[in-house]
C-alpha cells in the first residue's frame, strides 16, 4: 500500500512540474525575451510618467507630446516606445496628455498586440498601460 501512495505522489509531482513548464514556457528560449520586453515596457512607461510629472513641475503645464519630453531631456528617445516581441517593430507609446492625474484614464499605452503570452492551450495578446495617476498594469 505504501508503494502505491509513493507512486501516486510521484506521478502527481511529475504532472505538476510538466504543467508548470508547459504553462510558463521556461524551456521556450523566446519566453525569456518576452518577459524582459514586458518588464522593460513597464520600466519605460514609468520613466515617461516621471518625466511628464517633472516637466509639469518645471514648466507649469503638461507636455503636448512625448517628443517635447525628449527635446527637453526629461526622457530618452528609446523610452517613448515599448520593445515589441521578437519579429515586431517597436511602436511609439500612445499618449493622452489629458489623462494626467486621473486614475480612470489611460495616460500611456503600448500598441495592442505588441506582446503575446502563450498559455497551455492558447496564445493571448496583452497591453501595458499607465493610468493618469501613475499606476502601470498589464491588461488583455
DRENKOLLO-778113 format. One line per field, with one value per atom (N, C-alpha, C, O): residue in one letter; chain; atom name; z, y, x. Coordinates in nm, 2 decimals, decimal comma, always signed. Layout:
% DRENKOLLO-778113
aa: c(A;...)
ch: c(A;...)
at: c(CA;...)
Z: c(Z;...)
Y: c(Y;...)
X: c(X;...)
END
This chain:
% DRENKOLLO-778113
aa: c(X;X;X;X;X;X;X;X;X;X;X;X;X;X;X;X;X;X;X;X;X;X;X;X;X;X;X;X;X;X;X;X;X;X;X;X;X;X;X;X;X;X;X;X;X;X;X;X;X;X;X;X;X;X;X;X;X;X;X;X;X;X;X;X;X;X;X;X;X;X;X;X;X;X;X;X;X;X;X;X;X;X;X;X;X;X;X;X;X;X;X;X;X;X;X;X;X;X;X;X;X;X;X;X;X;X;X;X;X;X;X;X;X;X;X;X;X;X;X;X;X;X;X;X;X;X;X;X;X;X;X;X;X;X;X;X;X;X;X;X;X;X;X;X;X;X;X;X;X;X;X;X;X;X;X;X;X;X;X;X;X;X;X;X;X;X;X;X;X;X;X;X;X;X;X;X;X;X;X;X;X;X;X;X;X;X;X;X;X;X;X;X;X;X;X;X;X;X;X;X;X;X;X;X;X;X;X;X;X;X;X;X;X;X;X;X;X;X;X;X;X;X;X;X;X;X;X;X;X;X;X;X;X;X;X;X;X;X;X;X;X;X;X;X;X;X;X;X;X;X;X;X;X;X;X;X;X;X;X;X;X;X;X;X;X;X;X;X;X;X;X;X;X;X;X;X;X;X;X;X;X;X;X;X;X;X;X;X;X;X;X;X;X;X;X;X;X;X;X;X;X;X;X;X;X;X;X;X;X;X;X;X;X;X;X;X;X;X;X;X;X;X;X;X;X;X;X;X;X;X;X;X;X;X;X;X;X;X;X;X;X;X;X;X;X;X;X;X;X;X;X;X;X;X;X;X;X;X;X;X;X;X;X;X;X;X;X;X;X;X;X;X;X;X;X;X;X;X;X;X;X;X;X;X;X;X;X;X;X;X;X;X;X;X;X;X;X;X;X;X;X;X;X;X;X;X;X;X;X;X;X;X;X;X;X;X;X;X;X;X;X;X;X;X;X;X;X;X;X;X;X;X;X;X;X;X;X;X;X;X;X;X;X;X;X;X;X;X;X;X;X;X;X;X;X;X;X;X;X;X;X;X;X;X;X;X;X;X;X;X;X;X;X;X;X;X;X;X;X;X;X;X;X;X;X;X;X;X;X;X;X;X;X;X;X;X;X;X;X;X;X;X;X;X;X;X;X;X;X;X;X;X;X;X;X;X;X;X;X;X;X;X;X;X;X;X;X;X;X;X;X;X;X;X;X;X;X;X;X;X;X;X;X;X;X;X;X;X;X;X;X;X;X;X;X;X;X;X;X;X)
ch: c(A;A;A;A;A;A;A;A;A;A;A;A;A;A;A;A;A;A;A;A;A;A;A;A;A;A;A;A;A;A;A;A;A;A;A;A;A;A;A;A;A;A;A;A;A;A;A;A;A;A;A;A;A;A;A;A;A;A;A;A;A;A;A;A;A;A;A;A;A;A;A;A;A;A;A;A;A;A;A;A;A;A;A;A;A;A;A;A;A;A;A;A;A;A;A;A;A;A;A;A;A;A;A;A;A;A;A;A;A;A;A;A;A;A;A;A;A;A;A;A;A;A;A;A;A;A;A;A;A;A;A;A;A;A;A;A;A;A;A;A;A;A;A;A;A;A;A;A;A;A;A;A;A;A;A;A;A;A;A;A;A;A;A;A;A;A;A;A;A;A;A;A;A;A;A;A;A;A;A;A;A;A;A;A;A;A;A;A;A;A;A;A;A;A;A;A;A;A;A;A;A;A;A;A;A;A;A;A;A;A;A;A;A;A;A;A;A;A;A;A;A;A;A;A;A;A;A;A;A;A;A;A;A;A;A;A;A;A;A;A;A;A;A;A;A;A;A;A;A;A;A;A;A;A;A;A;A;A;A;A;A;A;A;A;A;A;A;A;A;A;A;A;A;A;A;A;A;A;A;A;A;A;A;A;A;A;A;A;A;A;A;A;A;A;A;A;A;A;A;A;A;A;A;A;A;A;A;A;A;A;A;A;A;A;A;A;A;A;A;A;A;A;A;A;A;A;A;A;A;A;A;A;A;A;A;A;A;A;A;A;A;A;A;A;A;A;A;A;A;A;A;A;A;A;A;A;A;A;A;A;A;A;A;A;A;A;A;A;A;A;A;A;A;A;A;A;A;A;A;A;A;A;A;A;A;A;A;A;A;A;A;A;A;A;A;A;A;A;A;A;A;A;A;A;A;A;A;A;A;A;A;A;A;A;A;A;A;A;A;A;A;A;A;A;A;A;A;A;A;A;A;A;A;A;A;A;A;A;A;A;A;A;A;A;A;A;A;A;A;A;A;A;A;A;A;A;A;A;A;A;A;A;A;A;A;A;A;A;A;A;A;A;A;A;A;A;A;A;A;A;A;A;A;A;A;A;A;A;A;A;A;A;A;A;A;A;A;A;A;A;A;A;A;A;A;A;A;A;A;A;A;A;A;A;A;A;A;A;A;A;A;A;A;A;A;A;A;A;A;A;A;A;A;A;A;A;A;A;A;A;A;A;A;A;A;A;A;A;A;A;A;A;A;A;A;A;A;A;A;A)
at: c(N;CA;C;O;N;CA;C;O;N;CA;C;O;N;CA;C;O;N;CA;C;O;N;CA;C;O;N;CA;C;O;N;CA;C;O;N;CA;C;O;N;CA;C;O;N;CA;C;O;N;CA;C;O;N;CA;C;O;N;CA;C;O;N;CA;C;O;N;CA;C;O;N;CA;C;O;N;CA;C;O;N;CA;C;O;N;CA;C;O;N;CA;C;O;N;CA;C;O;N;CA;C;O;N;CA;C;O;N;CA;C;O;N;CA;C;O;N;CA;C;O;N;CA;C;O;N;CA;C;O;N;CA;C;O;N;CA;C;O;N;CA;C;O;N;CA;C;O;N;CA;C;O;N;CA;C;O;N;CA;C;O;N;CA;C;O;N;CA;C;O;N;CA;C;O;N;CA;C;O;N;CA;C;O;N;CA;C;O;N;CA;C;O;N;CA;C;O;N;CA;C;O;N;CA;C;O;N;CA;C;O;N;CA;C;O;N;CA;C;O;N;CA;C;O;N;CA;C;O;N;CA;C;O;N;CA;C;O;N;CA;C;O;N;CA;C;O;N;CA;C;O;N;CA;C;O;N;CA;C;O;N;CA;C;O;N;CA;C;O;N;CA;C;O;N;CA;C;O;N;CA;C;O;N;CA;C;O;N;CA;C;O;N;CA;C;O;N;CA;C;O;N;CA;C;O;N;CA;C;O;N;CA;C;O;N;CA;C;O;N;CA;C;O;N;CA;C;O;N;CA;C;O;N;CA;C;O;N;CA;C;O;N;CA;C;O;N;CA;C;O;N;CA;C;O;N;CA;C;O;N;CA;C;O;N;CA;C;O;N;CA;C;O;N;CA;C;O;N;CA;C;O;N;CA;C;O;N;CA;C;O;N;CA;C;O;N;CA;C;O;N;CA;C;O;N;CA;C;O;N;CA;C;O;N;CA;C;O;N;CA;C;O;N;CA;C;O;N;CA;C;O;N;CA;C;O;N;CA;C;O;N;CA;C;O;N;CA;C;O;N;CA;C;O;N;CA;C;O;N;CA;C;O;N;CA;C;O;N;CA;C;O;N;CA;C;O;N;CA;C;O;N;CA;C;O;N;CA;C;O;N;CA;C;O;N;CA;C;O;N;CA;C;O;N;CA;C;O;N;CA;C;O;N;CA;C;O;N;CA;C;O;N;CA;C;O;N;CA;C;O;N;CA;C;O;N;CA;C;O;N;CA;C;O;N;CA;C;O;N;CA;C;O;N;CA;C;O;N;CA;C;O;N;CA;C;O;N;CA;C;O;N;CA;C;O;N;CA;C;O;N;CA;C;O;N;CA;C;O;N;CA;C;O;N;CA;C;O;N;CA;C;O;N;CA;C;O;N;CA;C;O;N;CA;C;O;N;CA;C;O;N;CA;C;O;N;CA;C;O)
Z: c(+0,00;+0,00;+0,00;-0,07;+0,08;+0,08;-0,06;-0,09;-0,13;-0,27;-0,36;-0,44;-0,34;-0,42;-0,40;-0,50;-0,27;-0,24;-0,29;-0,34;-0,28;-0,33;-0,48;-0,53;-0,55;-0,69;-0,73;-0,82;-0,66;-0,69;-0,67;-0,75;-0,56;-0,53;-0,63;-0,67;-0,67;-0,77;-0,91;-0,97;-0,95;-1,07;-1,06;-1,16;-0,95;-0,93;-0,94;-1,00;-0,88;-0,88;-1,02;-1,07;-1,09;-1,23;-1,32;-1,40;-1,30;-1,38;-1,35;-1,44;-1,22;-1,18;-1,24;-1,29;-1,24;-1,30;-1,45;-1,50;-1,51;-1,66;-1,69;-1,78;-1,62;-1,64;-1,62;-1,69;-1,51;-1,48;-1,60;-1,64;-1,64;-1,75;-1,88;-1,96;-1,91;-2,04;-2,03;-2,13;-1,91;-1,90;-1,90;-1,96;-1,83;-1,81;-1,93;-1,95;-2,00;-2,12;-2,08;-2,14;-1,97;-1,92;-2,02;-2,04;-2,09;-2,19;-2,33;-2,41;-2,35;-2,47;-2,47;-2,38;-2,55;-2,55;-2,57;-2,53;-2,65;-2,67;-2,55;-2,54;-2,46;-2,35;-2,26;-2,21;-2,23;-2,15;-2,21;-2,14;-2,34;-2,41;-2,40;-2,38;-2,41;-2,39;-2,25;-2,24;-2,15;-2,01;-2,00;-1,94;-2,05;-2,04;-2,11;-2,06;-2,23;-2,30;-2,22;-2,22;-2,16;-2,08;-1,96;-1,94;-1,89;-1,78;-1,83;-1,76;-1,94;-2,00;-2,04;-2,02;-2,09;-2,13;-2,01;-2,01;-1,90;-1,78;-1,73;-1,69;-1,73;-1,68;-1,76;-1,71;-1,90;-1,98;-1,96;-1,96;-1,94;-1,91;-1,78;-1,77;-1,68;-1,55;-1,57;-1,51;-1,65;-1,68;-1,75;-1,71;-1,84;-1,91;-1,82;-1,82;-1,73;-1,64;-1,55;-1,52;-1,49;-1,41;-1,49;-1,43;-1,62;-1,70;-1,72;-1,71;-1,74;-1,75;-1,62;-1,63;-1,51;-1,38;-1,36;-1,32;-1,39;-1,38;-1,47;-1,44;-1,60;-1,69;-1,64;-1,65;-1,59;-1,53;-1,42;-1,41;-1,33;-1,22;-1,27;-1,22;-1,37;-1,43;-1,52;-1,52;-1,60;-1,70;-1,67;-1,73;-1,56;-1,52;-1,62;-1,61;-1,70;-1,80;-1,84;-1,82;-1,90;-1,94;-2,08;-2,16;-2,11;-2,24;-2,35;-2,32;-2,46;-2,57;-2,63;-2,67;-2,63;-2,69;-2,63;-2,55;-2,66;-2,60;-2,65;-2,58;-2,77;-2,83;-2,75;-2,74;-2,69;-2,60;-2,48;-2,44;-2,43;-2,32;-2,36;-2,29;-2,48;-2,53;-2,56;-2,52;-2,63;-2,66;-2,54;-2,54;-2,43;-2,31;-2,21;-2,10;-2,26;-2,19;-2,06;-1,97;-2,06;-1,94;-1,96;-1,86;-2,08;-2,11;-2,23;-2,31;-2,24;-2,36;-2,47;-2,45;-2,60;-2,71;-2,71;-2,73;-2,67;-2,66;-2,56;-2,56;-2,46;-2,35;-2,40;-2,32;-2,52;-2,57;-2,65;-2,71;-2,65;-2,72;-2,64;-2,56;-2,67;-2,60;-2,69;-2,81;-2,64;-2,73;-2,75;-2,66;-2,88;-2,91;-2,90;-2,88;-2,90;-2,90;-3,03;-3,12;-3,03;-3,14;-3,28;-3,30;-3,37;-3,51;-3,52;-3,63;-3,42;-3,43;-3,41;-3,33;-3,49;-3,49;-3,37;-3,36;-3,29;-3,17;-3,22;-3,32;-3,16;-3,19;-3,08;-2,96;-3,11;-3,00;-2,91;-2,95;-2,78;-2,69;-2,74;-2,80;-2,71;-2,73;-2,61;-2,50;-2,63;-2,52;-2,52;-2,62;-2,40;-2,38;-2,27;-2,15;-2,31;-2,21;-2,11;-2,00;-2,16;-2,07;-1,96;-1,87;-1,96;-1,85;-1,73;-1,62;-1,73;-1,61;-1,49;-1,49;-1,38;-1,26;-1,24;-1,14;-1,35;-1,35;-1,35;-1,45;-1,24;-1,22;-1,31;-1,34;-1,37;-1,45;-1,60;-1,69;-1,63;-1,77;-1,80;-1,71;-1,93;-1,96;-2,02;-2,11;-1,95;-2,00;-2,11;-2,21;-2,09;-2,19;-2,21;-2,12;-2,33;-2,36;-2,48;-2,57;-2,48;-2,60;-2,70;-2,66;-2,82;-2,92;-2,89;-2,84;-2,91;-2,89;-2,98;-3,10;-2,92;-2,99;-2,99;-3,06;-2,92;-2,92;-2,84;-2,86;-2,75;-2,67;-2,68;-2,69;-2,67;-2,66;-2,55;-2,51;-2,50;-2,39;-2,42;-2,45;-2,42;-2,45;-2,33;-2,22;-2,33;-2,22;-2,26;-2,37;-2,18;-2,21;-2,34;-2,42;-2,37;-2,50;-2,59;-2,69;-2,55;-2,63;-2,62;-2,54;-2,71;-2,70;-2,68;-2,76;-2,59;-2,56;-2,59;-2,57;-2,63;-2,65;-2,53;-2,48;-2,50;-2,39;-2,41;-2,50;-2,34;-2,35;-2,21;-2,11;-2,22;-2,09;-2,10;-2,20;-1,99;-1,99;-1,85;-1,75;-1,85;-1,73;-1,72;-1,81;-1,61;-1,58;-1,55;-1,53;-1,55;-1,52;-1,38;-1,36;-1,29;-1,15;-1,14;-1,03;-1,25;-1,25;-1,23;-1,23;-1,20;-1,19;-1,32;-1,42;-1,33;-1,45;-1,44;-1,33;-1,54;-1,54;-1,67;-1,78;-1,67;-1,79;-1,81;-1,72;-1,92;-1,94;-2,07;-2,17;-2,08;-2,20;-2,31;-2,42)
Y: c(-0,12;+0,00;+0,13;+0,23;+0,12;+0,24;+0,27;+0,38;+0,16;+0,18;+0,25;+0,33;+0,21;+0,27;+0,42;+0,50;+0,47;+0,61;+0,69;+0,80;+0,62;+0,69;+0,70;+0,81;+0,60;+0,61;+0,72;+0,80;+0,73;+0,83;+0,97;+1,06;+0,99;+1,12;+1,16;+1,27;+1,06;+1,09;+1,13;+1,22;+1,06;+1,09;+1,23;+1,31;+1,26;+1,39;+1,50;+1,61;+1,48;+1,58;+1,60;+1,71;+1,49;+1,50;+1,57;+1,65;+1,54;+1,61;+1,76;+1,84;+1,80;+1,94;+2,01;+2,12;+1,95;+2,01;+2,02;+2,13;+1,92;+1,93;+2,04;+2,12;+2,05;+2,16;+2,30;+2,39;+2,31;+2,43;+2,48;+2,59;+2,39;+2,42;+2,45;+2,54;+2,38;+2,40;+2,53;+2,59;+2,57;+2,69;+2,81;+2,91;+2,81;+2,92;+2,93;+3,04;+2,83;+2,82;+2,85;+2,92;+2,79;+2,81;+2,75;+2,81;+2,65;+2,59;+2,66;+2,63;+2,75;+2,83;+2,94;+3,03;+2,94;+3,05;+3,19;+3,28;+3,20;+3,33;+3,38;+3,50;+3,29;+3,33;+3,43;+3,53;+3,40;+3,49;+3,63;+3,73;+3,64;+3,77;+3,84;+3,96;+3,77;+3,83;+3,88;+3,99;+3,81;+3,86;+3,98;+4,08;+3,98;+4,10;+4,22;+4,33;+4,20;+4,31;+4,37;+4,49;+4,28;+4,33;+4,41;+4,52;+4,37;+4,44;+4,57;+4,68;+4,57;+4,69;+4,79;+4,91;+4,74;+4,83;+4,90;+5,02;+4,82;+4,88;+4,99;+5,10;+4,96;+5,05;+5,18;+5,29;+5,16;+5,28;+5,37;+5,49;+5,31;+5,38;+5,46;+5,57;+5,40;+5,46;+5,58;+5,69;+5,56;+5,67;+5,79;+5,91;+5,76;+5,87;+5,94;+6,06;+5,86;+5,92;+6,02;+6,13;+5,97;+6,06;+6,18;+6,29;+6,16;+6,28;+6,38;+6,50;+6,33;+6,42;+6,50;+6,62;+6,43;+6,50;+6,60;+6,72;+6,57;+6,67;+6,79;+6,90;+6,76;+6,86;+6,96;+7,08;+6,90;+6,98;+7,08;+7,19;+7,02;+7,10;+7,21;+7,32;+7,18;+7,28;+7,39;+7,50;+7,35;+7,43;+7,48;+7,57;+7,42;+7,46;+7,42;+7,47;+7,32;+7,27;+7,13;+7,08;+7,06;+6,92;+6,93;+7,01;+6,84;+6,84;+6,80;+6,71;+6,86;+6,83;+6,69;+6,62;+6,65;+6,52;+6,46;+6,53;+6,34;+6,28;+6,33;+6,33;+6,38;+6,44;+6,57;+6,59;+6,64;+6,75;+6,71;+6,78;+6,59;+6,53;+6,50;+6,52;+6,44;+6,40;+6,53;+6,54;+6,63;+6,75;+6,82;+6,88;+6,82;+6,89;+6,80;+6,84;+6,68;+6,58;+6,53;+6,50;+6,52;+6,45;+6,30;+6,23;+6,25;+6,11;+6,09;+6,18;+5,97;+5,93;+5,89;+5,85;+5,91;+5,88;+5,73;+5,71;+5,64;+5,50;+5,47;+5,37;+5,56;+5,54;+5,57;+5,55;+5,63;+5,67;+5,56;+5,58;+5,44;+5,33;+5,20;+5,19;+5,10;+4,97;+4,87;+4,86;+4,80;+4,70;+4,59;+4,53;+4,56;+4,45;+4,31;+4,30;+4,21;+4,08;+4,05;+4,13;+3,94;+3,90;+3,92;+3,87;+3,99;+4,00;+4,11;+4,13;+4,19;+4,30;+4,43;+4,44;+4,53;+4,66;+4,74;+4,75;+4,79;+4,87;+4,99;+5,06;+5,02;+5,14;+5,24;+5,20;+5,37;+5,47;+5,44;+5,39;+5,48;+5,48;+5,57;+5,67;+5,53;+5,62;+5,70;+5,65;+5,83;+5,93;+6,02;+6,07;+6,02;+6,10;+6,21;+6,18;+6,33;+6,43;+6,47;+6,51;+6,46;+6,50;+6,40;+6,43;+6,29;+6,19;+6,21;+6,14;+6,30;+6,31;+6,35;+6,44;+6,27;+6,29;+6,22;+6,23;+6,16;+6,10;+5,95;+5,89;+5,88;+5,74;+5,65;+5,54;+5,70;+5,62;+5,63;+5,56;+5,73;+5,75;+5,69;+5,68;+5,65;+5,59;+5,71;+5,77;+5,72;+5,82;+5,77;+5,84;+5,65;+5,58;+5,44;+5,37;+5,39;+5,25;+5,21;+5,29;+5,09;+5,04;+4,99;+4,99;+4,95;+4,91;+4,77;+4,69;+4,76;+4,63;+4,52;+4,55;+4,41;+4,31;+4,32;+4,23;+4,42;+4,42;+4,31;+4,27;+4,25;+4,14;+4,02;+4,04;+3,90;+3,78;+3,70;+3,70;+3,62;+3,52;+3,39;+3,38;+3,29;+3,15;+3,09;+3,08;+3,03;+2,96;+2,81;+2,78;+2,73;+2,58;+2,55;+2,47;+2,60;+2,57;+2,69;+2,67;+2,81;+2,92;+3,03;+3,02;+3,13;+3,24;+3,37;+3,38;+3,45;+3,57;+3,69;+3,69;+3,80;+3,93;+4,02;+4,01;+4,10;+4,19;+4,32;+4,34;+4,42;+4,56;+4,60;+4,55;+4,69;+4,75;+4,90;+4,96;+4,94;+5,08;+5,14;+5,07;+5,27;+5,35;+5,45;+5,52;+5,44;+5,54;+5,67;+5,69;+5,77;+5,91;+5,93;+6,04;+5,84;+5,85;+5,78;+5,78;+5,72;+5,66;+5,51;+5,45;+5,45;+5,31;+5,24;+5,27;+5,14;+5,07;+4,93;+4,86;+4,88;+4,74;+4,67;+4,74;+4,54;+4,46;+4,41;+4,35;+4,44;+4,41;+4,33;+4,35;+4,24;+4,17;+4,26;+4,22)
X: c(+0,08;+0,00;+0,09;+0,05;+0,20;+0,29;+0,34;+0,35;+0,38;+0,44;+0,33;+0,37;+0,21;+0,10;+0,10;+0,09;+0,10;+0,09;+0,22;+0,21;+0,33;+0,45;+0,44;+0,49;+0,39;+0,37;+0,28;+0,30;+0,16;+0,06;+0,12;+0,10;+0,19;+0,25;+0,36;+0,37;+0,44;+0,54;+0,48;+0,52;+0,38;+0,31;+0,25;+0,25;+0,19;+0,13;+0,23;+0,21;+0,35;+0,45;+0,51;+0,53;+0,53;+0,58;+0,48;+0,52;+0,35;+0,25;+0,25;+0,24;+0,26;+0,26;+0,38;+0,37;+0,49;+0,62;+0,60;+0,63;+0,54;+0,52;+0,43;+0,45;+0,32;+0,22;+0,28;+0,25;+0,36;+0,43;+0,52;+0,51;+0,60;+0,69;+0,62;+0,66;+0,51;+0,44;+0,36;+0,34;+0,31;+0,23;+0,32;+0,29;+0,43;+0,52;+0,62;+0,68;+0,64;+0,73;+0,87;+0,94;+0,92;+1,05;+1,15;+1,26;+1,11;+1,20;+1,20;+1,28;+1,11;+1,10;+1,20;+1,19;+1,30;+1,40;+1,35;+1,41;+1,24;+1,18;+1,10;+1,08;+1,06;+0,98;+1,06;+1,01;+1,19;+1,27;+1,27;+1,26;+1,29;+1,29;+1,16;+1,15;+1,04;+0,91;+0,89;+0,84;+0,94;+0,92;+1,01;+0,96;+1,13;+1,21;+1,15;+1,16;+1,09;+1,03;+0,91;+0,90;+0,83;+0,72;+0,77;+0,72;+0,87;+0,93;+0,99;+0,98;+1,06;+1,12;+1,01;+1,03;+0,90;+0,79;+0,73;+0,71;+0,72;+0,67;+0,77;+0,73;+0,90;+1,00;+1,00;+1,01;+0,99;+0,99;+0,86;+0,87;+0,75;+0,63;+0,64;+0,59;+0,70;+0,72;+0,82;+0,80;+0,92;+1,01;+0,94;+0,97;+0,86;+0,78;+0,69;+0,68;+0,62;+0,53;+0,60;+0,56;+0,72;+0,80;+0,85;+0,86;+0,88;+0,92;+0,81;+0,83;+0,69;+0,57;+0,55;+0,53;+0,56;+0,54;+0,65;+0,62;+0,78;+0,89;+0,87;+0,89;+0,83;+0,80;+0,69;+0,71;+0,59;+0,48;+0,53;+0,49;+0,61;+0,66;+0,75;+0,75;+0,83;+0,93;+0,86;+0,90;+0,76;+0,70;+0,56;+0,51;+0,50;+0,37;+0,26;+0,14;+0,29;+0,19;+0,23;+0,34;+0,13;+0,15;+0,22;+0,18;+0,32;+0,38;+0,27;+0,19;+0,27;+0,18;+0,20;+0,11;+0,33;+0,36;+0,49;+0,55;+0,52;+0,63;+0,76;+0,87;+0,76;+0,88;+0,93;+1,05;+0,83;+0,87;+0,95;+1,04;+0,92;+0,99;+1,13;+1,23;+1,15;+1,28;+1,36;+1,48;+1,30;+1,37;+1,42;+1,53;+1,34;+1,38;+1,46;+1,50;+1,50;+1,59;+1,53;+1,60;+1,39;+1,33;+1,33;+1,33;+1,33;+1,34;+1,42;+1,45;+1,47;+1,55;+1,45;+1,34;+1,49;+1,41;+1,36;+1,24;+1,45;+1,41;+1,30;+1,24;+1,29;+1,19;+1,05;+0,95;+1,03;+0,90;+0,83;+0,72;+0,89;+0,82;+0,85;+0,94;+0,77;+0,78;+0,85;+0,81;+0,95;+1,01;+0,91;+0,85;+0,88;+0,79;+0,85;+0,97;+0,77;+0,82;+0,90;+0,90;+0,97;+1,05;+0,98;+0,87;+1,05;+1,00;+0,90;+0,85;+0,87;+0,78;+0,85;+0,94;+0,82;+0,88;+0,83;+0,71;+0,92;+0,87;+0,79;+0,83;+0,68;+0,60;+0,59;+0,61;+0,58;+0,57;+0,45;+0,35;+0,47;+0,35;+0,24;+0,27;+0,12;+0,01;+0,00;+0,00;-0,01;+0,00;-0,13;-0,17;-0,19;-0,31;-0,28;-0,30;-0,23;-0,20;-0,31;-0,28;-0,43;-0,55;-0,57;-0,65;-0,50;-0,53;-0,44;-0,47;-0,35;-0,26;-0,34;-0,42;-0,31;-0,38;-0,52;-0,58;-0,57;-0,70;-0,68;-0,63;-0,71;-0,69;-0,77;-0,73;-0,88;-0,96;-0,92;-0,98;-0,83;-0,79;-0,66;-0,57;-0,63;-0,51;-0,42;-0,45;-0,30;-0,20;-0,11;-0,09;-0,06;+0,03;-0,02;-0,06;+0,00;-0,02;+0,06;+0,09;+0,10;+0,17;+0,06;-0,06;+0,10;+0,00;-0,05;+0,02;-0,18;-0,24;-0,17;-0,14;-0,13;-0,07;+0,08;+0,15;+0,14;+0,29;+0,34;+0,46;+0,26;+0,31;+0,22;+0,10;+0,27;+0,19;+0,24;+0,36;+0,15;+0,18;+0,12;+0,00;+0,20;+0,15;+0,10;+0,17;-0,02;-0,08;-0,07;-0,03;-0,12;-0,12;-0,18;-0,12;-0,30;-0,37;-0,40;-0,46;-0,35;-0,38;-0,27;-0,18;-0,28;-0,19;-0,28;-0,38;-0,24;-0,32;-0,23;-0,11;-0,29;-0,22;-0,26;-0,37;-0,16;-0,18;-0,12;-0,03;-0,16;-0,10;-0,05;-0,09;+0,05;+0,10;+0,05;+0,06;-0,02;-0,07;-0,04;-0,04;-0,03;-0,02;-0,13;-0,16;-0,20;-0,31;-0,26;-0,14;-0,35;-0,31;-0,25;-0,19;-0,27;-0,22;-0,08;-0,03;-0,03;+0,10;+0,10;+0,20;-0,02;-0,03;-0,01;-0,08;+0,08;+0,10;+0,05;+0,06;-0,01;-0,07;-0,06;-0,03;-0,07;-0,07;-0,21;-0,27;-0,27;-0,41;-0,43;-0,35;-0,53;-0,56;-0,62;-0,64)
END
